Amino acid sequence: MAKKATGKKKMAEKRAAAKKTAAKRDPEPAELPPFIFSADLHLQPYAWASHPSLRGDSYFGLNQILQTAKRYGCKLILLGGDIFETRRPTPADVVNFKRFTDDCAENGIRVAAVFGNHDRFVTQDETWLELTPQVIHLHKKTIEHGDMVIYGLDYVSMSELEEELANVPPEANTILTHNRLFAYGNADEGRFSPTWIPEHVTRILTGDYHEYREMLVGSRSVQVVYPGPTYMWRADEPVDKFVTLFSDSGGGYECTFVPLKTRRVEKHDVFTPEDLIMVTGMISNVLPDEELPESMREPLFIVRYDPEIEDAKVKLMMCASDRCHLFLNPVIREYVMLPSAGTETEDGVVPKLSDLLSQVVDPREEPKLHSFILSLLQRDTKTVLAEERMARGIEVG
């Protein structure tokens, strides 16, 4: 019996050794680390000239990119332009970017970048990236990540873009750039054609549009990704900020928008006395965010308000005091230009006030603002008459 047990033990040892040998011959394929794509860093000491105490947001956003890359084990960061706010950045901008690239190098993370319209060059032959040799200036070069071959293209004018896209090398299937391909109301809208995208390109990573968005364009469904900026750069931007994480799931790359920690920003409307009570109460109870750098702990409140509410502006400002930063935008009352009462338009239709207003303020996107302005117009006794049959506009600060 003892000999039999010993024989079984030897057989088990042989099988284990065979498994180890097989494992050495056929190793499991190493998992490809994901990479991060970000754009519109707009490095600058502060974003609003009239509010210089709102400082440090861009530098904190830059650090958030690095921390996110480390958290997900990334070994590549792509930057899609407007790294700096201006072509002549401040010493603090350059120092913070240099610190970022040094930290990336220490963690084995490559950084590749193109320039945007804000920071394209100081002169034609000189760029700030020369101070950071760890960064690959990817303009008209390629870099690979798994099956993705990424071609870089600095920002160019729309008149130059078609020719530049035609010169993308055939091995490239992804473009990193800063050109806003679809301008969403910008003067360039309609001038770009999806037919300019080479047949071998299936993905475009770009910036300039200050909202995060993933979309498919053209008959070939080319993936276009805008990550949006890393901090609140304009008051009319979405509050939430992201970087994009690209990971190879085996069946193709998956794009995920990873939220960034930023200064607390809240947007509110004060169109009634009840709104005023609610918003001033919220401001009175706001607390600093101790997890943020000291310069970013005070939140930012952006408030649209009706200037005809008694003492609305004064109450909001007194309430804010040193608790938060406050941007006040009065809704400027203007009258919608209407046809005379009972007068038909050329097509025989008497337009409703709400329909005219909807051409200026979309009730689906701004239901509260639409309702507020409509109530103003309906309760006013004065109606401006004019030949124009369309609303001439309502200015919102």
C-alpha positions as CSV (number, residue, x, y, z in Angstrom):
1,M,0.0,0.0,0.0
2,A,2.8,2.4,0.9
3,K,4.5,1.8,-2.5
4,K,1.2,2.4,-4.3
5,A,0.8,5.7,-2.5
6,T,4.4,6.7,-3.4
7,G,3.7,5.9,-7.0
8,K,0.6,8.2,-7.1
9,K,2.7,11.0,-5.5
10,K,5.3,10.7,-8.2
11,M,2.7,10.8,-10.9
12,A,1.1,13.9,-9.4
13,E,4.6,15.6,-9.3
14,K,5.1,14.7,-13.0
15,R,1.8,16.2,-14.0
16,A,2.6,19.4,-12.1
17,A,6.0,19.6,-13.8
18,A,4.4,19.1,-17.2
19,K,1.9,21.9,-16.5
20,K,4.8,24.3,-15.6
21,T,6.7,23.4,-18.7
22,A,3.6,24.0,-20.8
23,A,3.0,27.3,-19.1
24,K,6.6,28.3,-20.1
25,R,6.1,27.3,-23.7
26,D,2.6,29.0,-24.0
27,P,2.5,32.1,-21.8
28,E,-0.8,33.9,-21.3
29,P,-0.8,37.1,-23.4
30,A,0.0,40.1,-21.3
31,E,-3.0,42.4,-20.8
32,L,-2.6,45.7,-22.7
33,P,-2.8,48.6,-20.3
34,P,-5.4,51.3,-21.2
35,F,-4.5,54.8,-22.2
36,I,-5.9,58.2,-21.4
37,F,-7.0,60.9,-23.8
38,S,-7.5,64.5,-22.6
39,A,-7.6,67.9,-24.2
40,D,-8.2,71.6,-23.4
41,L,-6.1,71.8,-20.3
42,H,-5.8,75.6,-20.8
43,L,-3.1,75.9,-18.2
44,Q,-3.2,79.3,-16.5
45,P,-3.1,80.7,-13.0
46,Y,-6.8,81.6,-13.1
47,A,-9.6,81.4,-15.7
48,W,-11.5,84.7,-15.0
49,A,-9.7,88.0,-15.1
50,S,-12.4,89.6,-12.9
51,H,-12.1,86.9,-10.3
52,P,-8.3,86.4,-9.7
53,S,-9.0,84.6,-6.4
54,L,-10.4,81.6,-8.4
55,R,-7.0,80.1,-8.8
56,G,-5.3,76.7,-9.3
57,D,-8.1,74.9,-11.1
58,S,-6.1,74.2,-14.3
59,Y,-3.1,72.9,-12.4
60,F,-5.3,70.6,-10.2
61,G,-7.0,69.3,-13.4
62,L,-3.6,68.5,-14.9
63,N,-2.7,66.5,-11.7
64,Q,-6.0,64.7,-11.9
65,I,-5.0,63.3,-15.3
66,L,-1.8,61.8,-13.8
67,Q,-3.6,60.4,-10.8
68,T,-6.3,58.8,-13.1
69,A,-3.6,57.3,-15.3
70,K,-1.8,55.8,-12.2
71,R,-5.1,54.5,-10.8
72,Y,-5.9,52.6,-14.0
73,G,-2.3,51.5,-14.7
74,C,-2.0,53.5,-17.9
75,K,1.3,53.7,-19.7
76,L,0.3,56.3,-22.3
77,I,-1.4,59.8,-22.1
78,L,-2.6,61.6,-25.3
79,L,-3.2,65.3,-25.1
80,G,-5.3,66.8,-27.8
81,G,-4.2,70.4,-27.8
82,D,-4.7,73.7,-25.9
83,I,-2.3,72.5,-23.2
84,F,-1.6,76.1,-22.5
85,E,-4.1,79.0,-22.5
86,T,-1.8,81.2,-24.5
87,R,1.2,80.9,-26.8
88,R,3.2,82.7,-24.2
89,P,2.4,80.8,-20.9
90,T,3.3,82.1,-17.5
91,P,6.3,80.6,-15.6
92,A,3.8,78.8,-13.3
93,D,2.1,77.2,-16.3
94,V,5.4,75.8,-17.6
95,V,6.6,74.7,-14.2
96,N,3.4,72.8,-13.5
97,F,3.5,71.1,-16.9
98,K,7.2,70.2,-16.5
99,R,6.4,68.7,-13.1
100,F,3.5,66.7,-14.7
101,T,5.7,65.3,-17.4
102,D,8.5,64.5,-14.9
103,D,6.1,62.5,-12.8
104,C,4.8,60.7,-15.8
105,A,8.3,59.7,-16.8
106,E,9.0,58.4,-13.2
107,N,5.9,56.2,-13.5
108,G,6.8,54.9,-16.9
109,I,4.0,56.8,-18.6
110,R,4.6,58.1,-22.1
111,V,3.0,61.5,-23.1
112,A,2.2,62.4,-26.7
113,A,0.6,65.7,-27.6
114,V,-0.5,68.0,-30.4
115,F,-1.1,71.8,-30.3
116,G,-4.4,73.6,-30.3
117,N,-5.4,77.0,-31.5
118,H,-4.5,78.6,-28.2
119,D,-0.9,77.2,-27.9
120,R,0.1,76.1,-31.4
121,F,3.5,77.7,-31.3
122,V,5.6,80.6,-30.1
123,T,7.3,80.9,-33.4
124,Q,7.1,78.6,-36.4
125,D,10.2,76.7,-35.2
126,E,9.9,76.8,-31.5
127,T,7.4,75.2,-29.1
128,W,7.1,74.9,-25.3
129,L,7.3,71.2,-25.6
130,E,11.0,71.5,-26.2
131,L,11.3,72.3,-22.5
132,T,9.9,68.9,-21.7
133,P,11.8,66.3,-23.7
134,Q,9.7,63.4,-22.2
135,V,6.8,64.6,-24.3
136,I,6.4,63.4,-27.9
137,H,5.2,66.2,-30.2
138,L,3.1,63.9,-32.3
139,H,2.5,66.3,-35.2
140,K,2.7,64.3,-38.5
141,K,4.1,61.3,-36.5
142,T,2.6,58.1,-35.4
143,I,2.5,56.2,-32.1
144,E,1.1,52.7,-31.6
145,H,-1.1,51.2,-28.8
146,G,-2.0,47.7,-29.6
147,D,-3.9,47.6,-32.8
148,M,-4.3,51.4,-32.7
149,V,-1.9,53.4,-34.9
150,I,-2.3,57.1,-33.9
151,Y,-1.4,59.9,-36.2
152,G,-0.9,63.4,-34.7
153,L,-2.0,66.6,-36.4
154,D,-1.6,70.1,-34.8
155,Y,-4.5,72.5,-35.2
156,V,-4.9,73.9,-38.7
157,S,-7.5,76.3,-40.2
158,M,-10.6,74.7,-41.7
159,S,-9.3,75.7,-45.2
160,E,-6.2,73.6,-44.6
161,L,-7.9,70.6,-42.9
162,E,-9.1,68.7,-46.0
163,E,-5.5,68.6,-47.5
164,E,-4.0,67.6,-44.2
165,L,-6.4,64.7,-43.7
166,A,-5.7,63.5,-47.3
167,N,-2.0,63.2,-46.3
168,V,-2.7,60.9,-43.2
169,P,-0.5,57.8,-43.8
170,P,-2.3,54.6,-44.8
171,E,-1.1,52.7,-41.7
172,A,-2.8,55.1,-39.4
173,N,-6.4,54.2,-38.2
174,T,-6.7,56.9,-35.5
175,I,-6.1,60.7,-35.6
176,L,-5.1,62.9,-32.6
177,T,-5.9,66.5,-33.3
178,H,-7.5,69.7,-32.0
179,N,-9.8,70.6,-34.9
180,R,-13.4,70.8,-34.0
181,L,-14.9,68.8,-36.8
182,F,-18.5,69.7,-36.0
183,A,-18.8,73.2,-34.6
184,Y,-22.2,73.3,-32.9
185,G,-23.1,76.8,-33.9
186,N,-19.6,78.0,-34.5
187,A,-18.8,79.8,-37.8
188,D,-17.1,76.7,-39.1
189,E,-20.2,74.6,-38.9
190,G,-21.2,73.0,-42.2
191,R,-17.8,73.5,-43.7
192,F,-16.3,70.2,-42.6
193,S,-17.4,67.1,-44.6
194,P,-17.1,63.6,-43.3
195,T,-15.9,62.7,-46.8
196,W,-12.6,64.3,-45.9
197,I,-11.8,61.5,-43.4
198,P,-9.6,58.9,-45.1
199,E,-11.1,55.4,-45.6
200,H,-8.5,53.8,-43.3
201,V,-9.3,56.1,-40.4
202,T,-11.9,54.8,-38.0
203,R,-11.4,57.0,-35.0
204,I,-10.7,60.7,-34.3
205,L,-9.6,62.0,-30.9
206,T,-10.0,65.8,-30.9
207,G,-10.6,68.8,-28.7
208,D,-11.7,72.5,-28.8
209,Y,-15.4,71.6,-28.1
210,H,-15.8,72.2,-24.4
211,E,-18.2,69.3,-23.7
212,Y,-17.5,65.6,-23.4
213,R,-19.1,63.8,-26.3
214,E,-18.7,60.6,-28.3
215,M,-20.4,60.4,-31.7
216,L,-20.4,58.5,-34.9
217,V,-20.1,60.4,-38.2
218,G,-20.4,59.7,-41.8
219,S,-21.7,56.6,-43.6
220,R,-18.7,54.6,-42.2
221,S,-19.6,55.6,-38.6
222,V,-16.2,57.0,-37.7
223,Q,-15.9,57.4,-33.9
224,V,-15.2,61.0,-32.9
225,V,-14.4,61.7,-29.2
226,Y,-14.3,65.1,-27.4
227,P,-13.2,64.8,-23.8
228,G,-14.0,68.4,-22.9
229,P,-11.8,70.5,-20.6
230,T,-10.5,69.4,-17.2
231,Y,-11.9,72.3,-15.3
232,M,-14.6,75.0,-15.5
233,W,-13.2,77.3,-18.2
234,R,-16.4,79.2,-19.0
235,A,-19.6,79.8,-17.0
236,D,-21.8,78.3,-19.7
237,E,-20.0,74.9,-19.8
238,P,-21.3,71.7,-18.2
239,V,-20.3,71.4,-14.6
240,D,-19.0,67.8,-14.7
241,K,-15.5,67.2,-16.2
242,F,-14.0,64.0,-17.5
243,V,-11.0,62.3,-19.1
244,T,-11.5,59.5,-21.6
245,L,-10.1,56.0,-20.9
246,F,-9.5,53.7,-23.9
247,S,-9.1,50.0,-23.1
248,D,-8.8,47.0,-25.4
249,S,-11.6,44.6,-24.5
250,G,-10.4,42.0,-27.0
251,G,-13.2,42.8,-29.4
252,G,-12.1,46.4,-30.0
253,Y,-11.4,49.5,-28.0
254,E,-13.9,50.7,-25.4
255,C,-14.2,54.4,-24.6
256,T,-15.1,55.3,-21.0
257,F,-15.6,58.8,-19.6
258,V,-13.9,58.9,-16.2
259,P,-15.1,61.8,-13.9
260,L,-12.6,64.2,-12.5
261,K,-12.7,65.8,-9.1
262,T,-13.0,69.6,-9.6
263,R,-14.0,72.7,-7.7
264,R,-17.6,72.4,-6.6
265,V,-19.8,74.4,-9.1
266,E,-23.5,74.9,-8.8
267,K,-25.9,76.6,-11.2
268,H,-29.3,78.0,-10.0
269,D,-32.1,80.2,-11.3
270,V,-33.8,82.8,-9.1
271,F,-37.0,83.7,-10.9
272,T,-39.3,83.9,-7.9
273,P,-39.1,85.1,-4.3
274,E,-39.3,81.5,-3.3
275,D,-36.3,80.7,-5.5
276,L,-34.4,83.5,-3.7
277,I,-35.1,82.0,-0.3
278,M,-34.0,78.6,-1.4
279,V,-30.8,79.6,-3.1
280,T,-29.7,82.0,-0.3
281,G,-30.3,79.2,2.2
282,M,-28.1,76.8,0.2
283,I,-25.3,79.4,0.0
284,S,-25.6,80.1,3.7
285,N,-25.0,76.5,4.5
286,V,-22.2,75.8,2.0
287,L,-19.0,74.4,3.4
288,P,-15.5,74.4,1.9
289,D,-14.2,71.1,0.4
290,E,-11.3,70.2,2.6
291,E,-10.1,67.5,0.1
292,L,-9.2,70.2,-2.5
293,P,-6.2,72.5,-2.5
294,E,-6.8,75.6,-0.4
295,S,-7.2,77.9,-3.4
296,M,-10.1,75.7,-4.7
297,R,-12.0,75.0,-1.5
298,E,-14.6,77.7,-2.0
299,P,-17.3,76.6,-4.4
300,L,-18.6,78.6,-7.3
301,F,-22.3,79.5,-7.6
302,I,-23.6,80.7,-11.0
303,V,-27.0,82.3,-10.5
304,R,-29.4,83.6,-13.1
305,Y,-31.9,86.0,-11.5
306,D,-34.8,88.3,-12.2
307,P,-33.5,91.8,-11.3
308,E,-37.1,92.9,-10.6
309,I,-37.2,90.7,-7.5
310,E,-36.7,93.1,-4.6
311,D,-33.1,93.2,-3.3
312,A,-32.3,89.9,-5.1
313,K,-28.8,90.9,-6.1
314,V,-28.0,92.4,-2.7
315,K,-29.2,89.4,-0.7
316,L,-27.3,87.0,-2.9
317,M,-24.1,89.0,-2.6
318,M,-24.4,89.4,1.1
319,C,-25.2,85.8,1.6
320,A,-22.2,84.7,-0.5
321,S,-19.7,87.0,1.3
322,D,-16.6,84.9,1.9
323,R,-18.5,81.5,1.7
324,C,-18.2,81.1,-2.1
325,H,-17.5,82.7,-5.4
326,L,-20.6,84.1,-6.9
327,F,-21.4,84.8,-10.6
328,L,-24.6,86.8,-11.0
329,N,-26.3,86.8,-14.4
330,P,-29.4,89.0,-14.6
331,V,-32.0,87.9,-17.1
332,I,-32.5,91.1,-19.1
333,R,-36.1,91.7,-19.9
334,E,-36.9,92.4,-23.6
335,Y,-40.2,92.2,-25.4
336,V,-40.8,89.7,-28.1
337,M,-41.7,91.3,-31.4
338,L,-45.3,90.2,-32.1
339,P,-47.8,90.8,-34.9
340,S,-50.7,93.1,-34.1
341,A,-53.4,91.3,-32.1
342,G,-55.5,89.2,-34.4
343,T,-53.3,89.8,-37.4
344,E,-52.5,86.8,-39.5
345,T,-49.1,86.2,-40.9
346,E,-48.5,85.6,-44.7
347,D,-49.3,82.0,-44.4
348,G,-52.6,82.7,-42.6
349,V,-51.5,81.6,-39.1
350,V,-51.6,83.7,-35.9
351,P,-48.6,82.6,-34.0
352,K,-48.9,81.9,-30.3
353,L,-46.7,83.8,-27.9
354,S,-45.3,80.5,-26.5
355,D,-44.4,79.4,-30.1
356,L,-42.5,82.6,-30.8
357,L,-40.6,82.3,-27.5
358,S,-39.7,78.7,-28.2
359,Q,-37.7,79.9,-31.2
360,V,-35.5,81.8,-28.8
361,V,-35.5,79.7,-25.7
362,D,-35.8,75.9,-26.2
363,P,-38.4,74.7,-23.6
364,R,-36.9,71.2,-23.7
365,E,-33.5,72.4,-22.7
366,E,-34.5,75.4,-20.6
367,P,-38.0,74.7,-19.3
368,K,-37.7,76.9,-16.2
369,L,-36.3,79.9,-18.1
370,H,-38.9,79.4,-20.9
371,S,-41.7,79.4,-18.3
372,F,-40.3,82.4,-16.5
373,I,-40.0,84.6,-19.5
374,L,-43.4,83.5,-20.9
375,S,-45.0,84.6,-17.6
376,L,-43.2,87.9,-17.8
377,L,-44.6,88.5,-21.3
378,Q,-48.1,87.4,-20.5
379,R,-48.4,89.6,-17.4
380,D,-47.0,92.7,-19.1
381,T,-49.6,95.2,-20.5
382,K,-47.2,96.7,-22.9
383,T,-46.7,94.8,-26.1
384,V,-44.2,96.0,-28.7
385,L,-45.7,95.9,-32.2
386,A,-43.5,95.6,-35.3
387,E,-43.5,94.3,-38.8
388,E,-41.3,91.4,-37.9
389,R,-43.2,88.3,-37.2
390,M,-40.4,86.4,-35.5
391,A,-39.0,86.9,-32.0
392,R,-36.1,89.3,-32.2
393,G,-34.4,87.8,-29.1
394,I,-34.1,87.6,-25.4
395,E,-30.6,88.3,-24.0
396,V,-29.6,86.1,-21.1
397,G,-26.5,87.2,-19.2
